[in-house]
Amino acid sequence: MSDDLFIREDPIFVNKELLEISHVPDEGRIVGRDEEIGQLANAVNPAIFGQSPSNVLIYGKTGTGKSLCAKYVSSRLVDTADEEGITAAYVYVDCAQDTTETQAVQTIASTVNTEESDVYIPDKGISTATYYKRLWRVLDRTYDVVLIILDEIDKLEDDAILMQLSRAGEAGKLTNCKIGVIGISNKIKYKDRMDERVKSSLCEREFVFPPYNASQLNSIMEARSDAFREGVLEEAVIPRAAALAAREHGDARKAIDILRYAGEIAQSTDADTVREEFVVQARERAEVDRFRELIRGSTPHSRYVLQALTVLSLEHGAGESATPEEGFRTTRIYDVYEQICRQEGMDTLSLRRVRDLLKEHAFLDVIEQSRHSGGSAEGSYTEHTLLEDPSVVKNVLVETLE
């Protein structure tokens, strides 16, 4: 019986890991970013001689290769510096996970620490100032140069760590080690809210990564097609997935997700090949899964607020599959939210709190907020537009509210 329970040989995939988002491809698999890689390498090039690299801020939508290129260039820099007799390292910090100054500095310190440094970095239990002192000690004792990648830098609670890192040398915190910061953000307006002092010391070089076009997405997926067994991918699958992704978002992660899901649909239906028709089904599944992940763990009222905007979007959109161009005012959303709370038998939150919940959804790029002026009669007001397909949002919310 147990022999029939598990598949011993996967008929579709041979190396599925190539289609995982966490997989960092090697040089030959990084497609369509030669120019950006060259610019980034040029900015940090002094580090291979033990000199201070430029601090860099990289902008671009999700899935445009920002983190991938930053890690790749940093890894190559470490290897090249070693050939020059320079001890270098790079640290990757996910600021969506390490949102506070203390968490981020602890991650950096524990990552660069070695047995030779003779410095103890505990997981918790010491002050932020003490973490910094131990970090400076580790860096000066062990390295000539270190690159620090702060991914999703806009998720940090404040600029405190940026101030410390970007000014460590001139403030005399470090004497032997040079550090460079690579900040990565999905939000082009992130810099506007930075402290002016940080802005002057951190933003030495700025790069914008544009969305991938259909040709680049096609090449990216072709470079990972050996995740599948030979001959199982029908010829039209990758071009169709690339065209869909380029038209909608230019996001390589989503495109690769679609390809993986198409393979899984072939698996689950016992198909011999991955067919073009599976791509459309895979796109729907990928959107639902991505959105479900976004709102997982959100509070009931957070979902009610989103449900209110979804109801309005479906009522005023061109059918269930379209997102309306127009946005909806906070007060209008609040009226629908009150109705939903009554239906659910829940007390409503204040208008101010609902406004905060809408900001949180905007932060997650689920909705977009825009300020408008109603003239002297109305004053200014905010409109909220759903960025997701309202029918997808509706289906996921129905699942999570049950």
C-alpha positions in Angstrom: 0.0 0.0 0.0 2.8 2.5 1.0 4.4 1.9 -2.5 1.3 3.5 -4.1 1.1 6.4 -1.8 4.2 8.4 -2.9 5.4 9.3 -6.4 8.9 7.9 -6.8 9.7 9.7 -10.0 8.1 13.0 -10.8 6.8 12.9 -14.4 6.8 16.7 -14.8 9.6 18.3 -12.7 13.2 17.3 -12.6 14.6 20.2 -10.5 11.6 22.2 -9.1 14.0 24.3 -6.9 14.8 26.4 -9.9 11.2 27.7 -9.8 11.2 28.7 -6.1 11.3 32.4 -5.4 14.0 31.9 -2.8 16.3 30.3 -5.3 19.2 32.6 -6.3 20.2 31.8 -9.8 23.8 31.8 -10.9 25.3 34.3 -13.3 24.1 32.7 -16.5 20.5 32.7 -15.2 20.3 36.4 -14.4 18.5 37.8 -17.5 17.8 41.4 -18.7 19.8 43.2 -16.0 23.3 43.5 -17.4 23.2 47.3 -17.4 21.9 47.5 -13.8 24.5 44.9 -12.6 27.3 47.0 -14.3 26.1 50.2 -12.6 25.8 48.6 -9.2 29.3 47.0 -9.5 30.7 50.3 -10.5 29.3 52.0 -7.4 30.8 49.4 -5.0 34.0 48.8 -7.0 36.3 50.7 -4.6 35.6 48.0 -2.0 37.8 45.5 -3.7 40.8 47.7 -2.8 39.6 48.1 0.8 38.2 51.6 0.1 34.7 52.9 0.9 32.1 51.8 -1.6 29.3 54.2 -2.5 26.1 53.9 -0.7 23.3 53.0 -3.0 19.5 53.2 -3.1 17.7 50.9 -5.5 14.0 51.4 -6.5 11.6 49.3 -8.5 8.4 47.3 -8.3 8.5 43.8 -6.8 9.9 41.1 -9.0 12.2 43.4 -11.0 15.5 41.7 -9.9 16.6 44.3 -7.3 17.5 41.9 -4.4 18.8 39.3 -6.9 21.3 41.8 -8.5 22.3 43.3 -5.1 23.2 39.8 -3.7 24.9 38.7 -6.9 27.1 41.9 -7.2 27.9 41.7 -3.4 28.9 38.0 -3.7 31.1 38.7 -6.7 32.7 41.6 -4.8 33.6 39.4 -1.8 35.3 36.9 -4.1 37.2 39.6 -6.1 38.3 41.4 -3.0 39.7 38.1 -1.7 41.9 37.8 -4.8 43.2 41.3 -4.0 44.0 40.3 -0.4 41.1 42.3 1.0 38.8 40.7 3.6 35.3 41.5 2.6 31.8 40.3 3.5 28.2 41.2 2.7 25.1 41.0 4.9 21.5 40.7 3.8 18.8 42.1 6.1 15.1 41.6 5.3 13.6 44.7 6.8 10.0 43.3 6.4 11.1 40.8 9.1 13.6 42.9 11.1 11.6 46.1 11.3 13.1 47.7 14.3 16.6 49.2 14.7 17.5 46.6 17.4 16.4 43.7 15.3 18.3 44.9 12.2 21.6 45.7 14.0 21.4 42.3 15.8 21.0 40.5 12.5 23.9 42.4 11.0 26.2 41.8 14.0 25.3 38.0 14.3 25.8 37.5 10.5 29.3 39.1 10.3 30.5 37.6 13.6 33.1 34.9 13.6 34.8 32.8 16.3 38.0 34.8 15.7 36.4 38.1 16.7 36.0 36.9 20.3 32.8 39.0 20.6 29.5 37.5 21.9 26.3 38.6 20.1 23.2 37.3 21.9 19.8 37.0 20.2 18.3 39.4 22.7 18.8 40.8 26.2 21.2 43.7 25.5 20.5 47.3 24.6 20.6 48.6 21.0 23.7 50.7 21.9 25.5 47.6 23.1 24.7 45.8 19.9 26.3 48.7 17.9 29.4 48.6 20.1 29.8 44.9 19.5 29.1 45.3 15.8 31.8 47.9 15.4 34.2 45.7 17.4 33.5 42.7 15.1 33.9 44.8 11.9 37.2 46.4 12.9 38.7 43.2 14.2 37.7 41.0 11.2 37.1 42.9 8.0 38.5 45.5 5.7 35.1 46.2 4.0 31.5 45.1 4.4 28.4 45.7 2.3 25.1 45.8 4.1 22.0 45.1 2.0 18.8 46.5 3.6 15.9 45.0 1.6 12.5 46.6 1.8 14.1 49.4 3.6 10.8 51.3 3.7 9.5 48.7 6.2 12.0 50.0 8.9 10.3 51.9 11.7 12.6 54.8 11.4 15.9 56.0 9.9 18.0 55.4 13.0 20.1 52.5 11.7 20.7 54.3 8.4 22.1 57.2 10.3 24.4 54.9 12.3 25.6 52.9 9.3 26.1 55.7 6.8 28.1 57.9 9.3 30.0 55.2 11.2 33.3 56.1 9.6 33.2 59.8 9.9 31.8 59.5 13.5 34.9 57.5 14.5 33.0 54.3 15.3 35.1 52.4 12.8 38.8 52.8 12.2 39.8 49.8 10.1 36.7 48.6 8.4 34.8 50.5 5.6 31.1 49.9 5.1 28.7 50.5 2.3 24.9 50.4 2.4 22.6 49.1 -0.4 19.1 50.1 0.4 16.3 48.5 -1.7 12.7 49.8 -1.8 9.6 49.1 -3.8 8.4 52.6 -3.2 9.9 55.4 -5.4 8.7 58.0 -2.9 10.5 56.4 0.0 13.3 59.0 -0.1 10.8 61.8 0.5 10.2 60.7 4.1 13.9 60.2 5.0 15.7 62.4 7.5 17.6 65.1 5.6 20.9 64.1 7.2 20.5 60.5 6.3 19.5 61.5 2.8 22.7 63.4 2.3 25.0 60.6 3.5 23.1 57.6 2.2 21.8 58.5 -1.2 25.1 58.7 -3.1 23.9 56.7 -6.0 20.3 55.8 -7.0 19.1 53.3 -9.5 15.6 52.5 -10.8 14.9 48.9 -12.0 12.1 49.0 -14.6 9.6 46.2 -14.9 10.6 43.3 -17.2 9.2 43.3 -20.8 7.7 40.1 -22.4 11.0 39.3 -24.2 13.0 39.5 -20.9 10.4 37.4 -19.0 10.5 34.9 -21.8 14.3 34.6 -21.4 14.1 34.4 -17.6 11.7 31.5 -17.8 13.7 29.8 -20.6 16.7 30.0 -18.3 14.8 28.0 -15.7 13.0 25.6 -18.1 15.4 22.8 -17.1 13.3 22.6 -13.9 11.1 20.5 -16.1 11.7 17.1 -17.6 12.7 17.2 -21.2 9.8 17.5 -23.7 7.0 18.1 -21.1 6.7 21.9 -21.7 4.6 22.6 -24.7 6.2 25.3 -27.0 3.5 28.0 -26.4 3.6 27.8 -22.5 6.5 30.1 -21.8 5.6 32.8 -24.4 2.0 32.8 -23.1 3.1 33.1 -19.5 5.6 35.9 -20.4 3.0 37.8 -22.4 0.5 37.6 -19.6 3.0 38.7 -16.9 4.4 41.5 -19.1 0.9 42.9 -19.8 -0.1 42.9 -16.2 2.9 43.7 -14.1 6.4 42.8 -15.5 7.1 40.9 -12.3 9.5 38.0 -12.8 8.5 36.4 -9.5 4.9 36.2 -10.5 5.9 34.9 -14.0 8.0 32.1 -12.5 5.1 31.3 -10.1 2.7 31.0 -13.0 5.2 28.5 -14.7 5.5 26.5 -11.5 1.7 26.4 -11.0 1.1 25.3 -14.6 3.5 22.4 -13.9 1.6 21.5 -10.7 -1.7 21.6 -12.6 -0.3 19.2 -15.1 0.8 17.0 -12.2 -2.5 17.0 -10.5 -4.5 16.2 -13.6 -2.1 13.4 -14.7 -1.3 15.3 -17.9 1.8 14.1 -19.9 2.7 17.7 -20.8 2.3 21.2 -19.5 -0.2 22.8 -21.8 -0.9 26.4 -22.8 -4.4 26.2 -21.3 -2.8 25.5 -17.8 -1.1 28.9 -17.9 -4.4 30.8 -17.6 -5.5 28.6 -14.7 -2.1 29.0 -13.1 -2.3 32.8 -13.3 -5.6 32.8 -11.4 -4.2 30.4 -8.8 -1.0 32.5 -8.4 -2.9 35.7 -7.9 -5.2 34.1 -5.3 -2.3 32.5 -3.4 -0.2 35.7 -3.4 -3.1 37.8 -2.1 -4.1 35.2 0.5 -0.5 35.4 1.7 -0.7 39.2 1.9 -3.8 39.3 4.1 -3.0 36.2 6.2 -2.9 37.1 9.9 -4.8 40.4 9.4 -7.5 41.3 11.9 -11.3 40.8 11.1 -11.8 44.6 10.9 -8.8 45.0 8.5 -10.6 42.5 6.3 -14.0 44.2 6.7 -12.5 47.5 5.5 -11.0 45.7 2.5 -14.3 44.0 1.9 -16.0 47.4 1.9 -13.6 48.7 -0.8 -14.0 45.5 -2.8 -17.8 45.8 -2.7 -17.6 49.4 -4.1 -15.1 48.3 -6.7 -17.3 45.5 -8.0 -20.4 47.7 -8.0 -18.6 50.4 -10.1 -16.1 48.4 -12.1 -16.6 47.1 -15.6 -17.7 43.7 -14.6 -16.1 41.4 -12.0 -12.7 41.1 -13.7 -11.8 44.8 -14.0 -10.4 47.1 -11.4 -12.1 50.6 -11.7 -9.9 53.5 -12.5 -11.8 55.7 -9.9 -11.0 55.6 -6.3 -13.4 55.9 -3.3 -13.4 58.3 -0.5 -12.7 57.2 3.1 -16.2 58.3 4.2 -17.8 56.2 1.5 -15.8 53.1 2.4 -16.7 53.7 6.0 -20.4 53.7 5.2 -20.1 50.2 3.6 -17.8 49.0 6.4 -20.5 49.9 8.9 -23.0 47.9 7.0 -20.7 44.9 7.0 -20.1 45.2 10.7 -23.8 45.2 11.3 -24.2 42.0 9.2 -21.4 40.4 11.1 -22.8 41.5 14.5 -19.6 43.4 15.3 -19.1 46.9 16.8 -17.6 49.4 14.4 -14.2 51.0 14.8 -13.8 54.8 14.6 -13.3 56.6 11.3 -9.8 57.4 12.3 -8.9 53.8 13.0 -10.4 52.7 9.6 -8.3 55.4 8.0 -5.2 53.7 9.7 -6.3 50.3 8.4 -6.6 51.7 4.9 -3.0 53.1 5.2 -1.8 49.6 6.2 -3.4 48.1 3.1 -1.7 50.8 1.0 1.6 50.0 2.7 1.2 46.4 1.5 0.4 47.6 -2.0 -3.1 46.1 -1.9 -4.6 49.5 -2.4 -3.4 52.8 -3.7 -4.1 56.1 -2.0 -4.3 59.5 -3.7 -4.9 63.0 -2.3 -7.3 65.3 -4.0 -8.5 68.9 -3.5 -12.2 69.6 -3.5 -11.6 73.3 -3.6 -12.5 75.8 -0.9 -15.9 74.2 -0.3 -14.7 70.6 0.4 -11.0 70.9 1.2 -8.7 68.0 0.5 -9.6 64.4 0.7 -8.1 60.9 0.1 -9.3 58.4 -2.5 -8.5 54.7 -2.2 -8.2 52.4 -5.3 -8.0 48.6 -5.1 -4.9 47.4 -7.0 -5.9 43.8 -7.0 -8.6 42.2 -9.2 -11.7 42.7 -7.1 -13.1 39.2 -7.9 -9.8 37.7 -6.6 -10.1 39.8 -3.4 -13.7 38.8 -3.0 -13.0 35.1 -3.2 -10.1 35.2 -0.8 -12.1 37.3 1.7 -15.0 34.9 1.6 -12.5 32.1 2.5 -10.9 34.0 5.3 -14.2 35.4 6.8 -15.9 32.0 7.0 
